[in-house]
Structure formats: C-alpha cells, structure tokens
Amino acid sequence: ITVVSYDGNDGLTHVQLFDFTHPLAPVARGTAELPMVGGFDYYGGLYRGWGYYGYGGEVELAGTRLILHPYSYYYGPEVDIAYAATRAAEGTEVDRFWVVDLANPDALTVTRVPLARMASNLVTRGDTVYYTYWLPVDVDSPYSWAAYYLGRVVLNNDGSTTELAGVNTPGSFVDARADGSTIFTVDYSYNNDGVVTQSLNSLALSGSHAQLLARVEFSSDNNYLSSVEWVDEQLYAVTQRWSWDCGSLPTMSLTILDAAPTAHLRELGHAAVNGYGYLMSVTAGRAFFNMGWGEGLMVLDVSNPGLPALMNTFRTQGYPVSLTVHDEVVYLPSGYYGVQRFALASAQPL
C-alpha cells in the first residue's frame, strides 16, 4: 500500500510503502520525502485548486511510478499570466512535479521534473504526463484573454524525461487516449457582454498541432460544466445549475456522450436531478456523486447509457474524499470518519 501524506511540522510530503502480505502484521518498506510546499499551501500540495487562484494538487499512479504535482496559489489571471510568461522567457523554472519510482519497494527513487510553464489539470496516461498551461493574448477587450496549450512530458524507461512541444488547444485539457492520438478539452469563452459559452471538444493530435474533431456546447444559463470523466469510450459530462431565486432548487445534469473515434461526441443519454453534487467516479456501470457534506452519496446505473437510472441515495459520515471498487464492494475513505462501504450491485450501505 502506498501512502502519501503531508507533515505540517517539517513542511514535507512523505511517500511511504507498507507490505500487507500478512494483514495483521504489516511491514513498513521504503520511504521518500519531497519538499512539496508552494504558496498558501494549506493542504500540503495534495489538494486540487479552484479556477485561476490555485493550480496543482494532483497525485497520479502510472504503473510503478507515482506522479506528484504540488499545489500553488496565485492572486489572479493577470498576475498569473505575466508571471508565467516572464519566467518562460527567462528559461527558469515556474512549476515542477516529482516522479517517485516504486519498482523497488525498499529503495524508492525520486526525480524532480522542472516546468517552464505553470501547469494545471495534470493527468498521466501511459508513459506521458499531460497538463494545461496558458499564455497571454493581446486583444482589444475589457476582459483578459489567453491562449491555452497542451503540455506533455514523456517518462522514459531509464528514468529520464522528454518534454514535447506545446500544442495550442481550445480550452483546458481533460483526458487523452492511452496512445495519445486523441485528447479532450473543456473551453469557456466569453463574449463582450460577459456571456459564457461552454464546450466539450475532442481533438486529434499530430506532432505539435491539434485538429478539432467534434464540439458539444452546453447552455450557460446559470450553468457551469463542473466535471468530465472519460471511461470506456464514453464521456460523462456534469453541469450544475444555480438559481438566484430563493424558491428554486439547484439542478444537476449528467450527459453521456459517445467518444469513440468515429462517433463525433454523439449524445447517448441524459439525466437530471435536483440538488448540488459532483461526480466522484464512473466505474463498473455506475456513476457516483458526492452530494456534499453530510448530504451523502447518489448512485446512478449507467450500464445502459441511453437510460441512466437512479439506484440509491444514502447518508454518509463526513465527506468522502475518494472512491474505490473491489470485489463488488465500494469503499469510501472519509478522513477522520474512517472508511465507509456499500454493495455495488444494490447500492446498499454495509
């Protein structure tokens, strides 16, 4: 078992391996310490930030390699863009991530990978680390404009890394096929009246260029595209709608899209419910939504994407931070509240 934790006393992030061959007598194996502190780092570099105020906080496991990207805080888009552009021009480090090789559980090796751009939405697929960065664009407008780029770093077998050329994309990177042939992005575009258009895009990668294959737009009527998951050639897009009317409930919608190479993001199914929540995971034909502190979990059956159906809702202790499925049981690690469980088939708490 690999455990990543932050120690506020020494300001370090610790990676520890434990051998559970004998469950009642676990044995501590290798350890590594990383100076993963940046900005106003309340969460020890392991918390995903919101908007342009914070970047990073990703922890990715790719085979025997653990990727850790620290969390950093910035004051706003203008400062953010100028800072990144200046450092890039100087060729100095702006951001970084660490690669911890777990192949030898008793002797972990650590590689620091510097980045000349400020990275967000970092995801590892195969031997490639993908991320989003953006650069300023001079436009005659009362709003700040930026061009988004896809950054890629290849993890080589000898422990070295190779950084590939940036690719201009519409919006922020979401996910990629394992072979790197196709990527998905989410774009937020504002017009001069301040109205936002949200879109989900699929693009074919060829060298340092991307070709738009398909684009799906979402209503911006107090809506925002809160999360997107790509699972088994399907995209699960969740939009959250707020109302300024105290008598109206917020609503949440799930749209399932066919993301196969020739499907052009064709809509397969749709479901809407009242309330607020975010998509934790889609696995084993189920979509799991965390409905907020003390509000519990909602489970949708999406095994038939054309007819998503409610399976169950139930209260949870505290706030589940992640979700794991093993042997038809769903586990919800919930911090100080322990680990909660429920049956996958029935969505009933255990």
PANUSE-417521 format. One record per residue (C-alpha): residue in one letter; z negated, y, x. Coordinates in Angstrom, 2 decimals. Each point is the difference from the previous one (the first is absolute). Layout:
<recs>
{residu = A	Z = Z	Y = Y	X = X}
...
</recs>
This chain:
<recs>
{residu = I	Z = 0.00	Y = 0.00	X = 0.00}
{residu = T	Z = 0.96	Y = 3.43	X = 1.33}
{residu = V	Z = -2.38	Y = 2.85	X = -0.82}
{residu = V	Z = 0.83	Y = 3.68	X = 0.58}
{residu = S	Z = -2.87	Y = 2.46	X = -0.30}
{residu = Y	Z = -0.98	Y = 3.52	X = 1.03}
{residu = D	Z = -3.27	Y = 0.89	X = 1.73}
{residu = G	Z = -1.11	Y = 3.58	X = -0.57}
{residu = N	Z = -2.49	Y = -0.23	X = 2.87}
{residu = D	Z = 2.50	Y = -0.58	X = 2.79}
{residu = G	Z = 3.07	Y = 1.41	X = -1.79}
{residu = L	Z = 2.00	Y = -3.18	X = 0.61}
{residu = T	Z = 1.94	Y = -2.38	X = -2.20}
{residu = H	Z = -0.94	Y = -3.61	X = 0.78}
{residu = V	Z = 2.24	Y = -3.07	X = -0.41}
{residu = Q	Z = -1.97	Y = -3.26	X = -0.07}
{residu = L	Z = 1.13	Y = -3.62	X = -0.43}
{residu = F	Z = -2.22	Y = -2.72	X = -1.46}
{residu = D	Z = 0.65	Y = -3.74	X = 0.02}
{residu = F	Z = -0.85	Y = -1.61	X = -3.36}
{residu = T	Z = 1.02	Y = -3.55	X = 0.90}
{residu = H	Z = -3.56	Y = -0.89	X = -1.00}
{residu = P	Z = -0.71	Y = 2.38	X = -2.90}
{residu = L	Z = -3.79	Y = -0.25	X = 0.26}
{residu = A	Z = 0.07	Y = 0.72	X = 3.73}
{residu = P	Z = 2.63	Y = 2.68	X = 0.72}
{residu = V	Z = 0.63	Y = 0.87	X = 3.65}
{residu = A	Z = 0.81	Y = 3.49	X = 1.30}
{residu = R	Z = 3.19	Y = 0.04	X = 2.09}
{residu = G	Z = 1.92	Y = 2.91	X = 1.55}
{residu = T	Z = -0.59	Y = 3.72	X = -0.58}
{residu = A	Z = 1.85	Y = 3.25	X = 0.64}
{residu = E	Z = -1.04	Y = 3.65	X = -0.25}
{residu = L	Z = 2.37	Y = 2.83	X = -0.94}
{residu = P	Z = -0.65	Y = 3.76	X = 0.11}
{residu = M	Z = 1.42	Y = 0.44	X = -3.50}
{residu = V	Z = -1.44	Y = 3.39	X = -0.89}
{residu = G	Z = 2.15	Y = 2.96	X = -0.99}
{residu = G	Z = -0.61	Y = 3.23	X = -1.91}
{residu = F	Z = -2.49	Y = -0.16	X = -2.83}
{residu = D	Z = -0.22	Y = -3.74	X = 0.21}
{residu = Y	Z = -2.55	Y = -0.79	X = -2.69}
{residu = Y	Z = 1.29	Y = -3.54	X = -0.47}
{residu = G	Z = 0.30	Y = -1.11	X = 3.59}
{residu = G	Z = 3.78	Y = 0.02	X = 0.17}
{residu = L	Z = 0.36	Y = -2.69	X = -2.65}
{residu = Y	Z = 0.52	Y = 2.05	X = -3.15}
{residu = R	Z = 3.36	Y = 0.96	X = -1.46}
{residu = G	Z = 0.36	Y = 3.77	X = -0.48}
{residu = W	Z = 1.38	Y = 1.96	X = -2.93}
{residu = G	Z = 3.04	Y = 2.31	X = 0.18}
{residu = Y	Z = 0.47	Y = 2.14	X = 3.04}
{residu = Y	Z = -3.71	Y = 0.44	X = 0.69}
{residu = G	Z = -0.43	Y = -3.35	X = 1.68}
{residu = Y	Z = 2.14	Y = -2.61	X = 1.68}
{residu = G	Z = -0.60	Y = -3.48	X = 1.29}
{residu = G	Z = -2.73	Y = -2.48	X = -0.72}
{residu = E	Z = 2.31	Y = -3.03	X = -0.05}
{residu = V	Z = -1.09	Y = -3.46	X = 1.17}
{residu = E	Z = 2.81	Y = -2.56	X = 0.18}
{residu = L	Z = -0.01	Y = -3.65	X = 1.07}
{residu = A	Z = 3.34	Y = -1.22	X = 1.36}
{residu = G	Z = -0.30	Y = -3.60	X = 1.17}
{residu = T	Z = -2.57	Y = 0.06	X = 2.81}
{residu = R	Z = 0.26	Y = 3.77	X = 0.44}
{residu = L	Z = -2.30	Y = 2.44	X = -1.74}
{residu = I	Z = 1.40	Y = 3.52	X = -0.44}
{residu = L	Z = -2.52	Y = 2.84	X = -0.43}
{residu = H	Z = 1.02	Y = 3.58	X = -0.71}
{residu = P	Z = -2.83	Y = 2.57	X = 0.03}
{residu = Y	Z = -0.59	Y = 2.49	X = -2.76}
{residu = S	Z = 0.54	Y = 3.69	X = 0.83}
{residu = Y	Z = -0.54	Y = 3.18	X = -2.00}
{residu = Y	Z = 2.27	Y = 3.06	X = -0.06}
{residu = Y	Z = -0.39	Y = 3.25	X = -1.87}
{residu = G	Z = 3.31	Y = 0.28	X = -1.79}
{residu = P	Z = 3.77	Y = -0.51	X = 0.10}
{residu = E	Z = 0.85	Y = 3.13	X = 2.00}
{residu = V	Z = -2.58	Y = -0.73	X = 2.70}
{residu = D	Z = 0.91	Y = -3.68	X = -0.10}
{residu = I	Z = 3.73	Y = 0.52	X = 0.50}
{residu = A	Z = -0.39	Y = 2.64	X = 2.70}
{residu = Y	Z = -2.51	Y = -2.11	X = 1.89}
{residu = A	Z = 2.20	Y = -3.08	X = -0.03}
{residu = A	Z = 3.14	Y = 1.93	X = 0.92}
{residu = T	Z = -1.70	Y = 1.74	X = 2.93}
{residu = R	Z = -1.44	Y = -3.21	X = 1.43}
{residu = A	Z = 3.31	Y = -1.80	X = -0.44}
{residu = A	Z = 1.82	Y = 2.75	X = 1.91}
{residu = E	Z = -2.54	Y = -0.31	X = 2.81}
{residu = G	Z = 0.36	Y = -3.77	X = 0.02}
{residu = T	Z = -3.77	Y = -0.40	X = -0.31}
{residu = E	Z = -1.94	Y = -2.38	X = -2.19}
{residu = V	Z = -0.66	Y = 1.08	X = -3.59}
{residu = D	Z = -1.12	Y = -3.28	X = -1.51}
{residu = R	Z = -0.60	Y = -3.57	X = 1.11}
{residu = F	Z = -0.70	Y = -3.52	X = -1.18}
{residu = W	Z = -1.56	Y = -3.02	X = 1.66}
{residu = V	Z = 1.22	Y = -3.60	X = 0.22}
{residu = V	Z = -2.74	Y = -2.61	X = 0.43}
{residu = D	Z = 1.38	Y = -3.41	X = 1.00}
{residu = L	Z = -2.13	Y = -2.76	X = -1.55}
{residu = A	Z = 1.94	Y = -2.93	X = 1.49}
{residu = N	Z = -2.87	Y = -0.85	X = 2.36}
{residu = P	Z = -3.07	Y = 0.36	X = -2.25}
{residu = D	Z = -2.33	Y = 0.20	X = 3.03}
{residu = A	Z = 1.94	Y = 2.67	X = 1.90}
{residu = L	Z = 1.53	Y = 2.65	X = -2.26}
{residu = T	Z = 2.52	Y = 2.35	X = 1.59}
{residu = V	Z = 0.50	Y = 3.58	X = -1.17}
{residu = T	Z = 3.13	Y = 2.15	X = 0.30}
{residu = R	Z = 0.04	Y = 3.70	X = -0.85}
{residu = V	Z = 3.36	Y = 1.21	X = -1.38}
{residu = P	Z = 0.44	Y = 3.82	X = 0.17}
{residu = L	Z = 2.14	Y = 1.79	X = -2.60}
{residu = A	Z = 1.71	Y = 3.38	X = 0.39}
{residu = R	Z = -0.05	Y = 0.48	X = -3.78}
{residu = M	Z = -2.81	Y = -0.07	X = -2.51}
{residu = A	Z = 0.31	Y = -3.34	X = -1.83}
{residu = S	Z = -0.84	Y = -0.95	X = -3.57}
{residu = N	Z = 0.69	Y = -3.00	X = -2.28}
{residu = L	Z = -0.11	Y = -2.37	X = 2.97}
{residu = V	Z = 1.10	Y = -3.55	X = -0.89}
{residu = T	Z = 0.74	Y = -3.01	X = 2.21}
{residu = R	Z = 2.83	Y = -2.37	X = -0.92}
{residu = G	Z = 0.89	Y = -2.79	X = 2.41}
{residu = D	Z = -0.14	Y = 1.41	X = 3.52}
{residu = T	Z = 0.63	Y = 3.61	X = -1.06}
{residu = V	Z = -2.47	Y = 2.75	X = -0.90}
{residu = Y	Z = 1.49	Y = 2.48	X = -2.51}
{residu = Y	Z = -1.38	Y = 3.43	X = -0.84}
{residu = T	Z = 0.96	Y = 3.39	X = -1.46}
{residu = Y	Z = 0.04	Y = 3.34	X = 1.79}
{residu = W	Z = 1.44	Y = 3.35	X = -0.99}
{residu = L	Z = 1.42	Y = 3.12	X = 1.67}
{residu = P	Z = 0.33	Y = 3.57	X = -1.30}
{residu = V	Z = 3.22	Y = 1.24	X = -1.60}
{residu = D	Z = 0.73	Y = 3.74	X = -0.23}
{residu = V	Z = 0.92	Y = 0.66	X = -3.66}
{residu = D	Z = -0.01	Y = 3.30	X = -1.88}
{residu = S	Z = -2.63	Y = -1.04	X = -2.52}
{residu = P	Z = -3.59	Y = 0.89	X = -0.95}
{residu = Y	Z = -0.88	Y = -3.64	X = 0.71}
{residu = S	Z = -0.32	Y = -1.89	X = 3.28}
{residu = W	Z = 2.86	Y = -2.40	X = 0.68}
{residu = A	Z = 0.11	Y = -3.01	X = 2.29}
{residu = A	Z = 2.36	Y = -2.78	X = 0.99}
{residu = Y	Z = -1.49	Y = -3.50	X = -0.10}
{residu = Y	Z = 0.71	Y = -2.60	X = 2.64}
{residu = L	Z = -0.64	Y = -3.70	X = 0.49}
{residu = G	Z = -1.66	Y = -0.86	X = 3.29}
{residu = R	Z = 0.11	Y = -3.53	X = 1.44}
{residu = V	Z = -1.78	Y = -1.68	X = 2.89}
{residu = V	Z = 0.96	Y = -3.56	X = 1.01}
{residu = L	Z = -2.82	Y = -2.23	X = 1.28}
{residu = N	Z = 1.49	Y = -2.05	X = 2.83}
{residu = N	Z = -1.17	Y = -3.52	X = 0.88}
{residu = D	Z = -1.19	Y = 1.10	X = 3.46}
{residu = G	Z = -2.45	Y = 2.50	X = -1.51}
{residu = S	Z = 2.19	Y = 3.06	X = 0.60}
{residu = T	Z = 1.43	Y = 2.20	X = -2.77}
{residu = T	Z = 3.39	Y = 1.59	X = -0.62}
{residu = E	Z = 0.35	Y = 3.14	X = -2.10}
{residu = L	Z = 3.26	Y = 0.26	X = -1.99}
{residu = A	Z = 1.80	Y = 3.18	X = -1.00}
{residu = G	Z = -1.23	Y = 1.78	X = -3.12}
{residu = V	Z = 1.99	Y = -0.34	X = -3.23}
{residu = N	Z = 0.23	Y = 2.86	X = -2.52}
{residu = T	Z = -0.99	Y = -1.31	X = -3.44}
{residu = P	Z = -0.54	Y = 1.35	X = -3.51}
{residu = G	Z = -3.80	Y = 0.09	X = -0.17}
{residu = S	Z = -2.78	Y = -2.14	X = 1.43}
{residu = F	Z = 0.32	Y = -3.59	X = 1.14}
{residu = V	Z = -1.49	Y = -2.63	X = -2.34}
{residu = D	Z = 1.10	Y = -3.42	X = 1.26}
{residu = A	Z = 2.78	Y = -1.93	X = 1.74}
{residu = R	Z = 1.62	Y = -3.39	X = -0.05}
{residu = A	Z = -1.16	Y = -2.30	X = 2.79}
{residu = D	Z = 3.40	Y = 0.23	X = 1.72}
{residu = G	Z = -0.03	Y = 3.82	X = -0.16}
{residu = S	Z = 3.30	Y = 0.16	X = -1.88}
{residu = T	Z = -1.40	Y = 1.87	X = -3.02}
{residu = I	Z = -2.83	Y = 2.47	X = -0.46}
{residu = F	Z = -1.57	Y = 1.65	X = -3.06}
{residu = T	Z = -1.21	Y = 3.59	X = -0.23}
{residu = V	Z = -1.70	Y = 2.29	X = -2.51}
{residu = D	Z = 1.29	Y = 3.56	X = -0.25}
{residu = Y	Z = -1.64	Y = 3.07	X = -1.53}
{residu = S	Z = 2.39	Y = 2.94	X = -0.36}
{residu = Y	Z = -0.96	Y = 3.42	X = -1.37}
{residu = N	Z = 2.41	Y = 2.54	X = -1.43}
{residu = N	Z = -0.50	Y = 3.78	X = 0.12}
{residu = D	Z = -1.95	Y = -0.13	X = -3.28}
{residu = G	Z = -2.55	Y = -2.36	X = 1.52}
{residu = V	Z = 1.14	Y = -3.00	X = -2.08}
{residu = V	Z = -0.19	Y = -3.28	X = 1.89}
{residu = T	Z = 2.46	Y = -2.88	X = -0.19}
{residu = Q	Z = -1.33	Y = -3.36	X = 1.14}
{residu = S	Z = 2.28	Y = -2.82	X = 1.07}
{residu = L	Z = -0.12	Y = -3.48	X = 1.46}
{residu = N	Z = 2.85	Y = -0.77	X = 2.40}
{residu = S	Z = 1.47	Y = -3.01	X = 1.77}
{residu = L	Z = 1.97	Y = 0.59	X = 3.20}
{residu = A	Z = 2.00	Y = -2.12	X = 2.43}
{residu = L	Z = -0.84	Y = 0.55	X = 3.68}
{residu = S	Z = 2.73	Y = 0.09	X = 2.63}
{residu = G	Z = -1.08	Y = 1.19	X = 3.43}
{residu = S	Z = -1.38	Y = 3.52	X = -0.36}
{residu = H	Z = 1.52	Y = 0.54	X = -3.46}
{residu = A	Z = -0.98	Y = -0.94	X = -3.56}
{residu = Q	Z = 2.34	Y = -0.40	X = -2.96}
{residu = L	Z = -1.36	Y = 0.50	X = -3.52}
{residu = L	Z = 0.55	Y = -3.16	X = -2.06}
{residu = A	Z = -1.86	Y = 0.85	X = -3.22}
{residu = R	Z = -2.30	Y = 2.66	X = -1.41}
{residu = V	Z = -2.33	Y = -0.09	X = -3.02}
{residu = E	Z = -1.53	Y = 3.24	X = -1.28}
{residu = F	Z = -3.32	Y = 0.28	X = -1.84}
{residu = S	Z = -1.07	Y = 2.62	X = -2.51}
{residu = S	Z = -2.08	Y = 2.82	X = 1.47}
{residu = D	Z = -1.69	Y = 1.01	X = -3.28}
{residu = N	Z = -3.55	Y = 0.01	X = 1.43}
{residu = N	Z = 0.94	Y = -3.30	X = 1.61}
{residu = Y	Z = -0.31	Y = -1.05	X = 3.59}
{residu = L	Z = 1.23	Y = -3.16	X = 1.68}
{residu = S	Z = -3.31	Y = -1.35	X = 1.25}
{residu = S	Z = 0.97	Y = -3.29	X = 1.66}
{residu = V	Z = 2.91	Y = -2.31	X = 0.79}
{residu = E	Z = -0.20	Y = -3.66	X = 1.05}
{residu = W	Z = 2.92	Y = -2.16	X = 1.14}
{residu = V	Z = -0.56	Y = -3.72	X = -0.66}
{residu = D	Z = 2.56	Y = -2.82	X = -0.15}
{residu = E	Z = 3.09	Y = 2.22	X = -0.42}
{residu = Q	Z = -1.67	Y = 2.10	X = -2.69}
{residu = L	Z = -1.47	Y = 3.50	X = 0.09}
{residu = Y	Z = -3.08	Y = 0.80	X = -2.07}
{residu = A	Z = -0.20	Y = 3.76	X = -0.57}
{residu = V	Z = -3.05	Y = 1.55	X = -1.67}
{residu = T	Z = -0.07	Y = 3.49	X = -1.49}
{residu = Q	Z = -3.13	Y = 1.82	X = -1.14}
{residu = R	Z = 0.16	Y = 2.65	X = -2.70}
{residu = W	Z = -2.66	Y = 2.64	X = -0.55}
{residu = S	Z = -0.35	Y = 2.33	X = -2.97}
{residu = W	Z = -1.49	Y = 3.50	X = -0.07}
{residu = D	Z = -1.03	Y = -0.70	X = -3.59}
{residu = C	Z = -3.60	Y = -1.25	X = -0.11}
{residu = G	Z = 0.87	Y = -2.07	X = -3.07}
{residu = S	Z = 2.74	Y = -1.97	X = 1.79}
{residu = L	Z = -0.67	Y = -3.03	X = 2.17}
{residu = P	Z = 1.65	Y = -0.48	X = 3.38}
{residu = T	Z = 2.61	Y = -2.74	X = 0.05}
{residu = M	Z = 1.19	Y = -2.36	X = 2.70}
{residu = S	Z = 3.41	Y = -1.69	X = 0.07}
{residu = L	Z = 1.34	Y = -2.94	X = 1.99}
{residu = T	Z = 3.76	Y = -0.28	X = 0.54}
{residu = I	Z = 1.38	Y = -3.20	X = 1.55}
{residu = L	Z = 3.34	Y = 0.37	X = 1.80}
{residu = D	Z = 2.37	Y = -2.62	X = 1.40}
{residu = A	Z = 0.20	Y = 0.81	X = 3.72}
{residu = A	Z = 2.44	Y = -2.79	X = 0.98}
{residu = P	Z = 2.81	Y = 1.21	X = 2.29}
{residu = T	Z = 2.59	Y = 0.27	X = -2.79}
{residu = A	Z = -2.30	Y = 0.95	X = -2.89}
{residu = H	Z = -0.03	Y = 3.79	X = 0.65}
{residu = L	Z = -3.61	Y = 0.34	X = -1.22}
{residu = R	Z = 0.75	Y = -1.26	X = -3.50}
{residu = E	Z = -3.01	Y = 0.27	X = -2.32}
{residu = L	Z = -1.39	Y = -3.38	X = -1.04}
{residu = G	Z = -3.09	Y = 0.89	X = -2.00}
{residu = H	Z = -2.48	Y = 2.72	X = -0.93}
{residu = A	Z = -3.62	Y = 0.20	X = -1.14}
{residu = A	Z = -2.26	Y = 2.95	X = -0.86}
{residu = V	Z = -3.75	Y = 0.25	X = -0.63}
{residu = N	Z = -2.50	Y = 2.78	X = -0.57}
{residu = G	Z = -2.29	Y = 0.95	X = 2.84}
{residu = Y	Z = 0.03	Y = 0.59	X = 3.73}
{residu = G	Z = 0.43	Y = -2.61	X = 2.71}
{residu = Y	Z = 1.85	Y = -0.96	X = 3.12}
{residu = L	Z = 1.91	Y = -3.13	X = 0.95}
{residu = M	Z = -2.02	Y = -2.05	X = 2.48}
{residu = S	Z = 2.35	Y = -2.94	X = 0.44}
{residu = V	Z = 2.78	Y = -2.10	X = -1.53}
{residu = T	Z = -0.35	Y = -3.68	X = 0.85}
{residu = A	Z = 0.42	Y = -3.40	X = -1.64}
{residu = G	Z = 1.71	Y = 1.52	X = -3.05}
{residu = R	Z = -2.86	Y = 2.41	X = -0.68}
{residu = A	Z = -0.34	Y = 3.77	X = 0.35}
{residu = F	Z = -3.55	Y = 1.16	X = 0.73}
{residu = F	Z = -1.14	Y = 3.53	X = -0.84}
{residu = N	Z = -3.25	Y = 1.61	X = 1.08}
{residu = M	Z = -0.98	Y = 2.24	X = -2.93}
{residu = G	Z = -2.58	Y = 2.06	X = 1.89}
{residu = W	Z = -3.68	Y = -0.01	X = 0.93}
{residu = G	Z = -1.85	Y = -2.18	X = -2.50}
{residu = E	Z = 3.06	Y = -0.24	X = -2.26}
{residu = G	Z = 1.02	Y = -3.42	X = 1.26}
{residu = L	Z = 3.21	Y = -1.89	X = 0.56}
{residu = M	Z = 3.11	Y = -0.45	X = -2.15}
{residu = V	Z = 2.28	Y = -3.01	X = 0.51}
{residu = L	Z = 3.59	Y = -0.10	X = -1.27}
{residu = D	Z = 2.10	Y = -3.18	X = -0.10}
{residu = V	Z = 3.30	Y = 0.95	X = 1.64}
{residu = S	Z = 1.31	Y = -3.56	X = 0.54}
{residu = N	Z = 2.66	Y = 0.94	X = -2.56}
{residu = P	Z = 1.01	Y = 3.47	X = 1.26}
{residu = G	Z = 1.88	Y = 0.72	X = -3.21}
{residu = L	Z = -3.19	Y = -0.36	X = -2.04}
{residu = P	Z = -3.12	Y = 1.08	X = 1.90}
{residu = A	Z = -3.13	Y = -0.82	X = -2.03}
{residu = L	Z = -3.69	Y = 0.83	X = 0.15}
{residu = M	Z = -2.12	Y = -2.97	X = 1.12}
{residu = N	Z = -3.49	Y = 1.46	X = 0.21}
{residu = T	Z = -2.19	Y = 2.95	X = 0.87}
{residu = F	Z = -3.58	Y = -0.27	X = 1.22}
{residu = R	Z = -2.71	Y = 2.04	X = 1.65}
{residu = T	Z = -0.58	Y = -0.16	X = 3.73}
{residu = Q	Z = -2.97	Y = 0.85	X = 2.16}
{residu = G	Z = 0.65	Y = 3.22	X = 1.88}
{residu = Y	Z = 3.48	Y = 0.62	X = 1.34}
{residu = P	Z = 2.08	Y = -2.93	X = 1.33}
{residu = V	Z = 1.74	Y = 1.05	X = 3.20}
{residu = S	Z = 2.46	Y = -2.88	X = 0.36}
{residu = L	Z = 1.21	Y = -3.19	X = -1.64}
{residu = T	Z = 0.71	Y = -3.50	X = 1.34}
{residu = V	Z = 1.27	Y = -3.11	X = -1.82}
{residu = H	Z = -0.88	Y = -3.49	X = 1.28}
{residu = D	Z = 0.09	Y = -3.36	X = -1.81}
{residu = E	Z = 0.46	Y = 1.56	X = -3.46}
{residu = V	Z = -3.00	Y = 2.29	X = 0.50}
{residu = V	Z = 0.19	Y = 3.79	X = 0.39}
{residu = Y	Z = -2.54	Y = 1.59	X = 2.36}
{residu = L	Z = -0.98	Y = 3.68	X = -0.21}
{residu = P	Z = -1.90	Y = 1.30	X = 3.06}
{residu = S	Z = -2.12	Y = 2.85	X = -1.37}
{residu = G	Z = -2.02	Y = 1.45	X = 2.85}
{residu = Y	Z = -3.75	Y = -0.03	X = -0.60}
{residu = Y	Z = 0.57	Y = -1.84	X = -3.30}
{residu = G	Z = 1.22	Y = -3.13	X = 1.75}
{residu = V	Z = 3.06	Y = -2.07	X = -0.90}
{residu = Q	Z = 0.90	Y = -0.49	X = -3.67}
{residu = R	Z = 2.22	Y = -2.86	X = -1.22}
{residu = F	Z = 2.09	Y = -0.96	X = -2.99}
{residu = A	Z = 2.43	Y = -2.79	X = -0.90}
{residu = L	Z = 3.66	Y = 0.80	X = 0.57}
{residu = A	Z = 1.35	Y = -2.07	X = -2.92}
{residu = S	Z = -2.30	Y = 1.44	X = -2.67}
{residu = A	Z = -1.06	Y = 3.29	X = 1.60}
{residu = Q	Z = -3.57	Y = -0.87	X = -0.95}
{residu = P	Z = -2.90	Y = 1.01	X = 2.30}
{residu = L	Z = -1.76	Y = -2.83	X = 1.83}
</recs>
